[in-house]
Amino acid sequence: MAELSFEQRQAKQAEVIRAYNRLFNTTDGKLVLEDLKQAHWINRPTFDVNTNLMSMREGERNVVLRIMALVEDGRTL
């Protein structure tokens, strides 16, 4: 398989961003995103004396933050 050009990679990423925006702007998508925010440390501190637990929480939080950022980015494409 040939490597994608820079322009092709950009076009593919834009397509993915638009898909996130479409998906999470449906009624069901908004409900799911709110659930993810509640379940994965978006509105609560992740700190814990157990650094492994804190790292896990930060990982969960970062996934949801990425989804939120892609949904927002999709509004401007």
C-alpha positions as CSV (number, residue, x, y, z in Angstrom):
1,M,0.0,0.0,0.0
2,A,1.4,3.4,-1.0
3,E,1.9,6.0,1.7
4,L,-0.6,8.8,1.7
5,S,0.5,12.3,0.7
6,F,0.3,15.2,3.1
7,E,-2.9,16.5,1.4
8,Q,-4.5,13.0,1.5
9,R,-3.7,12.7,5.2
10,Q,-5.2,16.1,5.8
11,A,-8.3,15.2,3.9
12,K,-8.7,12.0,5.8
13,Q,-8.3,13.7,9.1
14,A,-10.9,16.3,8.1
15,E,-13.3,13.5,7.2
16,V,-12.7,11.9,10.6
17,I,-13.3,15.2,12.4
18,R,-16.6,15.8,10.5
19,A,-17.7,12.3,11.4
20,Y,-17.1,12.9,15.1
21,N,-19.1,16.1,14.8
22,R,-22.0,14.4,13.0
23,L,-22.0,11.5,15.4
24,F,-21.9,13.5,18.7
25,N,-24.3,16.1,17.5
26,T,-27.2,13.7,17.3
27,T,-29.5,13.3,20.2
28,D,-28.0,9.9,21.1
29,G,-24.5,11.2,20.6
30,K,-25.0,14.1,22.9
31,L,-26.5,11.7,25.5
32,V,-23.5,9.4,25.2
33,L,-21.0,12.2,25.3
34,E,-22.5,13.5,28.5
35,D,-22.3,10.0,30.0
36,L,-18.7,9.8,29.0
37,K,-18.0,13.1,30.7
38,Q,-19.6,12.0,33.9
39,A,-18.0,8.6,34.0
40,H,-14.4,9.6,33.0
41,W,-13.2,12.4,35.2
42,I,-14.1,15.5,33.1
43,N,-15.6,17.5,35.9
44,R,-13.7,16.0,38.8
45,P,-10.1,16.0,39.9
46,T,-8.1,12.9,38.9
47,F,-5.7,13.1,41.8
48,D,-5.1,10.1,43.9
49,V,-2.2,9.1,46.1
50,N,-2.1,5.9,44.1
51,T,-0.2,7.1,41.0
52,N,-1.3,4.1,38.9
53,L,-5.0,4.9,39.6
54,M,-4.4,8.6,38.9
55,S,-2.7,7.7,35.6
56,M,-5.5,5.5,34.6
57,R,-8.0,8.3,35.3
58,E,-6.0,10.8,33.3
59,G,-6.0,8.4,30.4
60,E,-9.7,8.0,30.5
61,R,-10.1,11.8,30.8
62,N,-7.8,12.4,27.8
63,V,-9.9,10.2,25.5
64,V,-13.1,12.1,26.3
65,L,-11.2,15.4,26.0
66,R,-10.1,14.3,22.5
67,I,-13.6,13.4,21.5
68,M,-14.8,16.8,22.8
69,A,-12.1,18.6,20.8
70,L,-12.8,16.8,17.6
71,V,-16.5,17.5,17.9
72,E,-15.7,21.2,18.4
73,D,-13.2,21.2,15.5
74,G,-15.9,19.7,13.3
75,R,-18.0,22.8,13.8
76,T,-15.5,24.9,11.9
77,L,-14.9,22.6,8.9
